[in-house]
Amino acid sequence: MDLILDFFLVSGIVIIAIILLQLFKVKHKELPQKVLIVLFLLLFFVAIHFYALLHNIIWLIHLCFLPNDITTTILGPLLFLYVKTLFLKEDGLVKNTLGHFIPAFLFALGITIPTMLFNIFKIDTLAYTHTNFIRTIIRFESLYFTLYLFISLQLLSRYRKLSKQKYSNLTQYDFNWIKIMFLSALFIMSIDIGIKLYESFWGDLSWNADYISVLCMIVLVSFLGYYGVNQSKVLLPSFLLNKEKALNIEKTKDKTLSPNKKEEFETLKHKLEQVLHTDRPYLDEDLTLGKLAQQVSTKDKILSTLLNQYLNTTFYDLINKYRVDAVKEKINLDSYKNYSLFGIACECGFKSRTSFNRIFKKHTGFSPSEFKNNTL
């Protein structure tokens, strides 16, 4: 068993070191990469700490005790901050999120540092760190981290929805991997919480159950490192982050728009339809809300309000509806008979085979191949 643990821990240390090396090699680091550096440094020390525990290397245990002990309390706020850095401007972002790190600071000041000093110097006044009360507090770390995983998942879901109001293609901004990582972490934490509950009622296990969480963490670290190091950043305009403008839009336009506003939107709607039919901007795979707003001679904020509040749709859904219609028109034309289905999709503005198949079926009820066969 020790050999297996040793292999996974050494592998984890090497993997994390490689990821850190990649991050440090980036010349112009953006905030998401800086947050990842802090995160991976913490996880690096955690892996080394458990390696030292496995081999009873006392000096190395003391050296890594502080970062290892605070990781569970600081990891949740760090992941929360990381999600925000992928979507928002950097100005004031860290400052506005500092409050989330206060519990980790208090935990380090009141428990971690005194515990470390007691373990090294055996100071009697610090013996309180080994009482049952403190052990109970420590057991709540997993619940605290789990809470932040839920909060971060909700935040990610919110930002992904808002992204559809600005971008017509989300291929390069696919954050599904973060969702998978968070859900996997929730599963791991549920196991960890179950073990801690068992130990609270029936006593400690004969082996260190934390190794399970650490080994799973190494797998997740590899996942995060592979996808996260070069992740594209999505900047969402501030008006999309306004709850009244983007999240709580009234579904009934008659109740929210004055007659003058409805007339203005009706004019803009006709202009938008004319541009879409004549200029076919949706064929541009990198079309954004801002680009389309320029073509209809309006501001992106006004166009977003038109789509969301007056037409009850999103920019992403509208543009992809036109792209699907374009595919349907070309799918059986002789001039496209040598094209693959995805080749036609690319001609119509799609960038990803997976998203094309999903969007096409959503709008037609058929897969692209089924639709083609049914129209022959």
C-alpha positions as a Markdown table, in Angstrom:
| # | Residue | x | y | z |
|---|---|---|---|---|
| 1 | Met | 0.0 | 0.0 | 0.0 |
| 2 | Asp | 2.8 | 2.4 | 0.9 |
| 3 | Leu | 4.4 | 1.8 | -2.5 |
| 4 | Ile | 1.2 | 2.7 | -4.3 |
| 5 | Leu | 0.8 | 5.9 | -2.2 |
| 6 | Asp | 4.5 | 6.7 | -2.8 |
| 7 | Phe | 4.1 | 6.3 | -6.5 |
| 8 | Phe | 1.0 | 8.6 | -6.7 |
| 9 | Leu | 2.4 | 11.2 | -4.4 |
| 10 | Val | 5.7 | 11.4 | -6.3 |
| 11 | Ser | 3.8 | 11.5 | -9.6 |
| 12 | Gly | 1.6 | 14.3 | -8.3 |
| 13 | Ile | 4.6 | 16.3 | -7.1 |
| 14 | Val | 6.2 | 16.0 | -10.5 |
| 15 | Ile | 3.0 | 16.9 | -12.4 |
| 16 | Ile | 2.4 | 20.0 | -10.2 |
| 17 | Ala | 6.0 | 21.0 | -10.7 |
| 18 | Ile | 5.7 | 20.8 | -14.5 |
| 19 | Ile | 2.5 | 22.8 | -14.4 |
| 20 | Leu | 4.1 | 25.5 | -12.2 |
| 21 | Leu | 7.0 | 25.6 | -14.6 |
| 22 | Gln | 4.7 | 26.2 | -17.5 |
| 23 | Leu | 2.9 | 29.0 | -15.6 |
| 24 | Phe | 6.1 | 30.7 | -14.6 |
| 25 | Lys | 7.3 | 30.6 | -18.2 |
| 26 | Val | 4.4 | 32.7 | -19.4 |
| 27 | Lys | 5.8 | 36.1 | -20.1 |
| 28 | His | 2.7 | 38.3 | -19.8 |
| 29 | Lys | 0.8 | 36.6 | -17.0 |
| 30 | Glu | -2.9 | 37.6 | -16.6 |
| 31 | Leu | -4.8 | 37.4 | -13.4 |
| 32 | Pro | -6.2 | 33.8 | -14.0 |
| 33 | Gln | -2.6 | 32.5 | -14.4 |
| 34 | Lys | -1.4 | 34.3 | -11.2 |
| 35 | Val | -4.3 | 32.8 | -9.3 |
| 36 | Leu | -3.4 | 29.3 | -10.6 |
| 37 | Ile | 0.2 | 29.8 | -9.5 |
| 38 | Val | -0.9 | 30.5 | -5.9 |
| 39 | Leu | -3.3 | 27.5 | -6.1 |
| 40 | Phe | -0.7 | 25.1 | -7.5 |
| 41 | Leu | 2.0 | 26.2 | -5.0 |
| 42 | Leu | -0.4 | 25.4 | -2.2 |
| 43 | Leu | -1.2 | 22.0 | -3.7 |
| 44 | Phe | 2.5 | 21.4 | -4.3 |
| 45 | Phe | 3.2 | 21.8 | -0.6 |
| 46 | Val | 0.2 | 19.6 | 0.3 |
| 47 | Ala | 1.6 | 16.7 | -1.9 |
| 48 | Ile | 5.1 | 17.1 | -0.3 |
| 49 | His | 3.6 | 17.2 | 3.2 |
| 50 | Phe | 1.8 | 13.9 | 2.7 |
| 51 | Tyr | 5.0 | 12.4 | 1.1 |
| 52 | Ala | 6.9 | 13.5 | 4.2 |
| 53 | Leu | 4.2 | 12.0 | 6.4 |
| 54 | Leu | 4.4 | 8.7 | 4.5 |
| 55 | His | 8.2 | 8.6 | 5.0 |
| 56 | Asn | 8.2 | 10.2 | 8.5 |
| 57 | Ile | 10.5 | 13.1 | 7.4 |
| 58 | Ile | 10.0 | 15.3 | 10.4 |
| 59 | Trp | 11.7 | 18.5 | 9.2 |
| 60 | Leu | 9.8 | 18.4 | 5.9 |
| 61 | Ile | 6.5 | 17.8 | 7.8 |
| 62 | His | 7.2 | 21.0 | 9.8 |
| 63 | Leu | 8.3 | 22.9 | 6.7 |
| 64 | Cys | 5.1 | 22.1 | 4.8 |
| 65 | Phe | 2.7 | 22.2 | 7.7 |
| 66 | Leu | 1.5 | 25.8 | 7.3 |
| 67 | Pro | 0.5 | 25.7 | 3.6 |
| 68 | Asn | -0.9 | 22.2 | 3.9 |
| 69 | Asp | -3.1 | 23.1 | 6.9 |
| 70 | Ile | -4.6 | 26.3 | 5.4 |
| 71 | Thr | -5.2 | 24.8 | 1.9 |
| 72 | Thr | -8.7 | 23.5 | 2.6 |
| 73 | Thr | -9.9 | 26.9 | 3.9 |
| 74 | Ile | -8.2 | 29.0 | 1.2 |
| 75 | Leu | -8.8 | 26.7 | -1.8 |
| 76 | Gly | -12.5 | 27.5 | -2.0 |
| 77 | Pro | -12.1 | 31.3 | -2.2 |
| 78 | Leu | -9.2 | 30.8 | -4.6 |
| 79 | Leu | -11.4 | 28.8 | -7.0 |
| 80 | Phe | -14.2 | 31.3 | -6.6 |
| 81 | Leu | -11.7 | 34.1 | -7.5 |
| 82 | Tyr | -10.4 | 32.1 | -10.4 |
| 83 | Val | -13.9 | 31.8 | -12.0 |
| 84 | Lys | -14.3 | 35.6 | -11.7 |
| 85 | Thr | -11.0 | 36.3 | -13.3 |
| 86 | Leu | -12.0 | 34.3 | -16.4 |
| 87 | Phe | -15.0 | 36.6 | -17.1 |
| 88 | Leu | -14.4 | 40.0 | -15.4 |
| 89 | Lys | -11.9 | 42.8 | -15.8 |
| 90 | Glu | -8.9 | 42.7 | -13.4 |
| 91 | Asp | -9.4 | 46.2 | -12.1 |
| 92 | Gly | -10.2 | 45.9 | -8.3 |
| 93 | Leu | -11.2 | 42.3 | -8.7 |
| 94 | Val | -8.7 | 40.9 | -6.1 |
| 95 | Lys | -9.5 | 43.8 | -3.7 |
| 96 | Asn | -13.2 | 43.1 | -3.9 |
| 97 | Thr | -12.7 | 39.4 | -3.2 |
| 98 | Leu | -10.3 | 39.8 | -0.2 |
| 99 | Gly | -13.2 | 39.5 | 2.3 |
| 100 | His | -13.6 | 35.8 | 1.2 |
| 101 | Phe | -10.1 | 35.1 | 2.5 |
| 102 | Ile | -10.7 | 36.4 | 6.0 |
| 103 | Pro | -11.8 | 33.0 | 7.5 |
| 104 | Ala | -8.6 | 31.4 | 6.1 |
| 105 | Phe | -6.5 | 34.2 | 7.6 |
| 106 | Leu | -8.2 | 33.7 | 11.0 |
| 107 | Phe | -7.9 | 30.0 | 10.8 |
| 108 | Ala | -4.1 | 30.3 | 10.1 |
| 109 | Leu | -3.7 | 32.9 | 12.9 |
| 110 | Gly | -5.8 | 31.1 | 15.5 |
| 111 | Ile | -5.2 | 27.4 | 14.8 |
| 112 | Thr | -2.5 | 26.6 | 12.1 |
| 113 | Ile | 0.4 | 28.7 | 13.4 |
| 114 | Pro | -0.2 | 27.9 | 17.1 |
| 115 | Thr | -0.4 | 24.2 | 16.2 |
| 116 | Met | 2.8 | 24.3 | 14.2 |
| 117 | Leu | 4.6 | 26.1 | 17.1 |
| 118 | Phe | 3.3 | 23.6 | 19.6 |
| 119 | Asn | 4.4 | 20.7 | 17.5 |
| 120 | Ile | 7.9 | 22.1 | 17.2 |
| 121 | Phe | 8.5 | 23.8 | 20.6 |
| 122 | Lys | 5.9 | 22.1 | 22.9 |
| 123 | Ile | 4.7 | 25.4 | 24.3 |
| 124 | Asp | 2.2 | 24.7 | 27.0 |
| 125 | Thr | 0.0 | 27.7 | 26.4 |
| 126 | Leu | -0.6 | 26.5 | 22.8 |
| 127 | Ala | -1.8 | 23.0 | 23.9 |
| 128 | Tyr | -5.4 | 24.2 | 23.2 |
| 129 | Thr | -4.8 | 23.4 | 19.6 |
| 130 | His | -5.0 | 19.7 | 20.4 |
| 131 | Thr | -8.4 | 19.9 | 22.2 |
| 132 | Asn | -11.5 | 18.2 | 21.0 |
| 133 | Phe | -13.1 | 21.6 | 20.3 |
| 134 | Ile | -10.4 | 22.6 | 17.9 |
| 135 | Arg | -10.5 | 19.1 | 16.2 |
| 136 | Thr | -14.3 | 19.7 | 15.7 |
| 137 | Ile | -13.6 | 23.1 | 14.1 |
| 138 | Ile | -11.0 | 21.4 | 11.8 |
| 139 | Arg | -13.6 | 18.8 | 10.7 |
| 140 | Phe | -15.8 | 21.7 | 9.4 |
| 141 | Glu | -13.1 | 22.7 | 6.9 |
| 142 | Ser | -14.5 | 20.2 | 4.3 |
| 143 | Leu | -18.0 | 21.7 | 4.7 |
| 144 | Tyr | -16.6 | 25.2 | 4.2 |
| 145 | Phe | -14.8 | 24.1 | 1.0 |
| 146 | Thr | -17.9 | 22.3 | -0.2 |
| 147 | Leu | -19.9 | 25.5 | 0.3 |
| 148 | Tyr | -17.5 | 27.4 | -1.9 |
| 149 | Leu | -17.7 | 24.7 | -4.6 |
| 150 | Phe | -21.5 | 25.2 | -4.8 |
| 151 | Ile | -21.1 | 29.0 | -4.9 |
| 152 | Ser | -18.4 | 28.8 | -7.6 |
| 153 | Leu | -20.6 | 26.5 | -9.7 |
| 154 | Gln | -23.5 | 28.9 | -9.5 |
| 155 | Leu | -21.2 | 31.8 | -10.5 |
| 156 | Leu | -19.9 | 29.8 | -13.4 |
| 157 | Ser | -23.4 | 29.0 | -14.6 |
| 158 | Arg | -24.4 | 32.6 | -14.4 |
| 159 | Tyr | -21.4 | 33.8 | -16.4 |
| 160 | Arg | -21.8 | 31.1 | -19.0 |
| 161 | Lys | -25.4 | 32.2 | -19.6 |
| 162 | Leu | -24.3 | 35.9 | -19.9 |
| 163 | Ser | -21.6 | 34.9 | -22.4 |
| 164 | Lys | -24.4 | 33.8 | -24.7 |
| 165 | Gln | -25.6 | 37.4 | -24.8 |
| 166 | Lys | -22.3 | 38.5 | -26.3 |
| 167 | Tyr | -20.8 | 35.7 | -28.3 |
| 168 | Ser | -22.2 | 33.7 | -31.2 |
| 169 | Asn | -19.6 | 30.9 | -30.8 |
| 170 | Leu | -18.4 | 29.7 | -27.4 |
| 171 | Thr | -16.0 | 27.0 | -28.6 |
| 172 | Gln | -12.9 | 28.8 | -27.4 |
| 173 | Tyr | -14.7 | 29.8 | -24.3 |
| 174 | Asp | -15.8 | 26.3 | -23.3 |
| 175 | Phe | -15.8 | 26.2 | -19.5 |
| 176 | Asn | -17.4 | 22.8 | -19.2 |
| 177 | Trp | -14.2 | 21.4 | -17.9 |
| 178 | Ile | -14.4 | 23.7 | -14.8 |
| 179 | Lys | -17.9 | 22.4 | -14.2 |
| 180 | Ile | -16.7 | 18.8 | -14.4 |
| 181 | Met | -13.8 | 19.6 | -12.0 |
| 182 | Phe | -16.1 | 21.3 | -9.5 |
| 183 | Leu | -18.6 | 18.3 | -9.6 |
| 184 | Ser | -15.7 | 15.9 | -9.2 |
| 185 | Ala | -14.4 | 17.9 | -6.2 |
| 186 | Leu | -17.9 | 17.8 | -4.7 |
| 187 | Phe | -17.9 | 14.1 | -5.0 |
| 188 | Ile | -14.5 | 13.8 | -3.3 |
| 189 | Met | -15.5 | 16.2 | -0.5 |
| 190 | Ser | -18.7 | 14.1 | 0.1 |
| 191 | Ile | -16.5 | 11.1 | 0.6 |
| 192 | Asp | -14.2 | 13.1 | 2.9 |
| 193 | Ile | -17.1 | 14.5 | 4.9 |
| 194 | Gly | -18.6 | 11.0 | 5.2 |
| 195 | Ile | -15.3 | 9.7 | 6.7 |
| 196 | Lys | -15.1 | 12.7 | 9.1 |
| 197 | Leu | -18.6 | 12.0 | 10.3 |
| 198 | Tyr | -17.8 | 8.4 | 10.8 |
| 199 | Glu | -14.7 | 9.3 | 12.8 |
| 200 | Ser | -16.7 | 11.8 | 14.9 |
| 201 | Phe | -19.1 | 9.2 | 16.1 |
| 202 | Trp | -17.1 | 5.9 | 16.0 |
| 203 | Gly | -13.5 | 7.1 | 16.5 |
| 204 | Asp | -10.5 | 7.6 | 14.2 |
| 205 | Leu | -9.7 | 5.1 | 11.5 |
| 206 | Ser | -6.5 | 3.1 | 11.8 |
| 207 | Trp | -5.1 | 4.7 | 8.7 |
| 208 | Asn | -5.0 | 8.4 | 7.5 |
| 209 | Ala | -8.2 | 8.8 | 5.5 |
| 210 | Asp | -6.8 | 12.1 | 4.2 |
| 211 | Tyr | -4.7 | 10.2 | 1.7 |
| 212 | Ile | -7.9 | 9.4 | -0.3 |
| 213 | Ser | -8.6 | 13.1 | -0.8 |
| 214 | Val | -5.0 | 13.9 | -1.6 |
| 215 | Leu | -4.8 | 11.2 | -4.3 |
| 216 | Cys | -8.0 | 12.3 | -5.9 |
| 217 | Met | -6.7 | 15.9 | -5.7 |
| 218 | Ile | -3.7 | 14.9 | -7.7 |
| 219 | Val | -6.0 | 13.6 | -10.5 |
| 220 | Leu | -8.0 | 16.8 | -10.4 |
| 221 | Val | -4.8 | 18.9 | -10.4 |
| 222 | Ser | -3.7 | 17.2 | -13.6 |
| 223 | Phe | -7.2 | 17.9 | -15.1 |
| 224 | Leu | -7.0 | 21.6 | -14.1 |
| 225 | Gly | -3.5 | 22.0 | -15.3 |
| 226 | Tyr | -4.2 | 20.5 | -18.7 |
| 227 | Tyr | -7.2 | 22.7 | -19.4 |
| 228 | Gly | -6.6 | 25.8 | -17.3 |
| 229 | Val | -3.1 | 27.0 | -18.0 |
| 230 | Asn | -3.9 | 28.4 | -21.5 |
| 231 | Gln | -7.6 | 29.1 | -20.9 |
| 232 | Ser | -9.0 | 31.9 | -23.0 |
| 233 | Lys | -10.5 | 34.8 | -21.0 |
| 234 | Val | -14.0 | 36.0 | -21.6 |
| 235 | Leu | -14.7 | 39.7 | -20.8 |
| 236 | Leu | -18.3 | 40.4 | -20.1 |
| 237 | Pro | -19.5 | 44.1 | -20.4 |
| 238 | Ser | -20.7 | 45.6 | -17.2 |
| 239 | Phe | -24.2 | 46.1 | -18.4 |
| 240 | Leu | -24.6 | 42.3 | -18.7 |
| 241 | Leu | -23.7 | 41.9 | -15.1 |
| 242 | Asn | -26.5 | 44.1 | -14.0 |
| 243 | Lys | -29.2 | 41.8 | -12.5 |
| 244 | Glu | -32.0 | 44.0 | -13.7 |
| 245 | Lys | -30.7 | 44.1 | -17.2 |
| 246 | Ala | -29.4 | 40.6 | -17.7 |
| 247 | Leu | -30.8 | 38.2 | -15.0 |
| 248 | Asn | -34.3 | 39.3 | -14.1 |
| 249 | Ile | -35.6 | 40.3 | -17.5 |
| 250 | Glu | -39.4 | 40.4 | -17.6 |
| 251 | Lys | -40.8 | 37.8 | -20.0 |
| 252 | Thr | -43.8 | 40.0 | -21.0 |
| 253 | Lys | -42.6 | 42.9 | -23.0 |
| 254 | Asp | -45.9 | 44.8 | -22.8 |
| 255 | Lys | -45.5 | 45.2 | -19.1 |
| 256 | Thr | -42.0 | 46.6 | -19.3 |
| 257 | Leu | -41.9 | 48.8 | -22.4 |
| 258 | Ser | -43.6 | 52.2 | -23.0 |
| 259 | Pro | -45.3 | 52.8 | -26.4 |
| 260 | Asn | -42.4 | 55.0 | -27.5 |
| 261 | Lys | -39.9 | 52.3 | -26.5 |
| 262 | Lys | -41.8 | 49.6 | -28.4 |
| 263 | Glu | -41.9 | 51.7 | -31.5 |
| 264 | Glu | -38.1 | 52.3 | -31.2 |
| 265 | Phe | -37.5 | 48.6 | -30.7 |
| 266 | Glu | -39.8 | 47.6 | -33.6 |
| 267 | Thr | -37.8 | 49.9 | -35.9 |
| 268 | Leu | -34.5 | 48.4 | -34.6 |
| 269 | Lys | -35.9 | 44.9 | -35.0 |
| 270 | His | -36.7 | 45.5 | -38.7 |
| 271 | Lys | -33.3 | 46.9 | -39.3 |
| 272 | Leu | -31.7 | 43.9 | -37.6 |
| 273 | Glu | -33.7 | 41.5 | -39.7 |
| 274 | Gln | -32.7 | 43.4 | -42.9 |
| 275 | Val | -29.0 | 43.2 | -42.0 |
| 276 | Leu | -29.3 | 39.5 | -41.1 |
| 277 | His | -31.0 | 38.7 | -44.4 |
| 278 | Thr | -28.9 | 40.9 | -46.7 |
| 279 | Asp | -25.4 | 41.1 | -45.2 |
| 280 | Arg | -25.6 | 37.7 | -43.5 |
| 281 | Pro | -23.2 | 38.6 | -40.6 |
| 282 | Tyr | -23.9 | 35.3 | -39.0 |
| 283 | Leu | -21.5 | 33.6 | -41.5 |
| 284 | Asp | -18.7 | 35.3 | -39.5 |
| 285 | Glu | -17.7 | 32.6 | -37.0 |
| 286 | Asp | -16.2 | 35.2 | -34.7 |
| 287 | Leu | -19.3 | 37.5 | -34.7 |
| 288 | Thr | -19.9 | 39.2 | -31.4 |
| 289 | Leu | -22.7 | 41.4 | -30.0 |
| 290 | Gly | -20.5 | 44.5 | -30.5 |
| 291 | Lys | -19.8 | 43.7 | -34.2 |
| 292 | Leu | -23.5 | 43.2 | -35.0 |
| 293 | Ala | -24.5 | 46.3 | -33.1 |
| 294 | Gln | -22.1 | 48.3 | -35.3 |
| 295 | Gln | -23.7 | 46.9 | -38.4 |
| 296 | Val | -27.2 | 48.0 | -37.3 |
| 297 | Ser | -25.9 | 51.4 | -36.1 |
| 298 | Thr | -26.7 | 51.0 | -32.4 |
| 299 | Lys | -24.9 | 50.3 | -29.1 |
| 300 | Asp | -24.3 | 46.8 | -27.9 |
| 301 | Lys | -26.3 | 47.6 | -24.7 |
| 302 | Ile | -29.4 | 48.6 | -26.7 |
| 303 | Leu | -29.1 | 45.6 | -29.0 |
| 304 | Ser | -28.8 | 43.3 | -26.0 |
| 305 | Thr | -31.9 | 44.8 | -24.5 |
| 306 | Leu | -33.8 | 44.4 | -27.8 |
| 307 | Leu | -32.9 | 40.7 | -28.0 |
| 308 | Asn | -33.4 | 39.8 | -24.3 |
| 309 | Gln | -36.3 | 42.0 | -23.4 |
| 310 | Tyr | -38.2 | 42.5 | -26.6 |
| 311 | Leu | -37.5 | 39.4 | -28.6 |
| 312 | Asn | -37.1 | 37.1 | -25.6 |
| 313 | Thr | -34.0 | 35.4 | -27.0 |
| 314 | Thr | -30.2 | 35.6 | -26.6 |
| 315 | Phe | -27.6 | 36.8 | -29.2 |
| 316 | Tyr | -26.2 | 33.3 | -29.2 |
| 317 | Asp | -29.5 | 31.6 | -29.9 |
| 318 | Leu | -30.6 | 34.2 | -32.6 |
| 319 | Ile | -27.3 | 33.9 | -34.6 |
| 320 | Asn | -27.2 | 30.2 | -34.4 |
| 321 | Lys | -30.8 | 29.9 | -35.6 |
| 322 | Tyr | -29.8 | 31.8 | -38.8 |
| 323 | Arg | -26.7 | 29.5 | -39.1 |
| 324 | Val | -28.9 | 26.4 | -38.8 |
| 325 | Asp | -31.3 | 27.9 | -41.5 |
| 326 | Ala | -28.2 | 28.5 | -43.7 |
| 327 | Val | -27.1 | 24.9 | -43.3 |
| 328 | Lys | -30.6 | 23.6 | -44.1 |
| 329 | Glu | -30.5 | 25.6 | -47.4 |
| 330 | Lys | -27.2 | 24.3 | -48.5 |
| 331 | Ile | -27.3 | 20.8 | -47.2 |
| 332 | Asn | -28.7 | 19.3 | -50.5 |
| 333 | Leu | -27.4 | 21.8 | -53.0 |
| 334 | Asp | -25.4 | 20.3 | -55.9 |
| 335 | Ser | -22.7 | 22.9 | -55.3 |
| 336 | Tyr | -22.1 | 21.5 | -51.8 |
| 337 | Lys | -22.4 | 17.8 | -52.6 |
| 338 | Asn | -18.7 | 17.2 | -52.1 |
| 339 | Tyr | -18.8 | 19.0 | -48.7 |
| 340 | Ser | -19.1 | 17.0 | -45.4 |
| 341 | Leu | -21.8 | 18.1 | -43.1 |
| 342 | Phe | -19.3 | 19.8 | -40.8 |
| 343 | Gly | -17.7 | 21.5 | -43.9 |
| 344 | Ile | -21.1 | 23.0 | -44.7 |
| 345 | Ala | -21.5 | 24.0 | -41.0 |
| 346 | Cys | -18.1 | 25.8 | -41.1 |
| 347 | Glu | -19.3 | 27.7 | -44.2 |
| 348 | Cys | -22.3 | 28.8 | -42.2 |
| 349 | Gly | -20.4 | 30.2 | -39.2 |
| 350 | Phe | -20.0 | 27.2 | -36.9 |
| 351 | Lys | -16.6 | 26.4 | -35.4 |
| 352 | Ser | -17.2 | 23.2 | -33.5 |
| 353 | Arg | -18.6 | 19.9 | -34.7 |
| 354 | Thr | -20.0 | 19.1 | -31.2 |
| 355 | Ser | -21.8 | 22.4 | -30.8 |
| 356 | Phe | -23.0 | 22.3 | -34.4 |
| 357 | Asn | -24.7 | 18.9 | -33.9 |
| 358 | Arg | -26.2 | 20.0 | -30.6 |
| 359 | Ile | -27.5 | 23.3 | -31.9 |
| 360 | Phe | -28.8 | 21.8 | -35.1 |
| 361 | Lys | -30.8 | 19.2 | -33.3 |
| 362 | Lys | -32.1 | 21.7 | -30.8 |
| 363 | His | -33.6 | 23.8 | -33.7 |
| 364 | Thr | -34.8 | 21.1 | -36.0 |
| 365 | Gly | -35.4 | 18.0 | -33.8 |
| 366 | Phe | -33.0 | 16.0 | -36.1 |
| 367 | Ser | -29.3 | 15.4 | -36.2 |
| 368 | Pro | -27.7 | 16.9 | -39.4 |
| 369 | Ser | -27.4 | 13.5 | -41.0 |
| 370 | Glu | -31.0 | 12.6 | -40.2 |
| 371 | Phe | -32.2 | 15.9 | -41.6 |
| 372 | Lys | -30.2 | 15.4 | -44.8 |
| 373 | Asn | -31.5 | 11.8 | -45.3 |
| 374 | Asn | -35.1 | 13.0 | -44.7 |
| 375 | Thr | -34.9 | 15.7 | -47.3 |
| 376 | Leu | -33.3 | 13.6 | -50.1 |
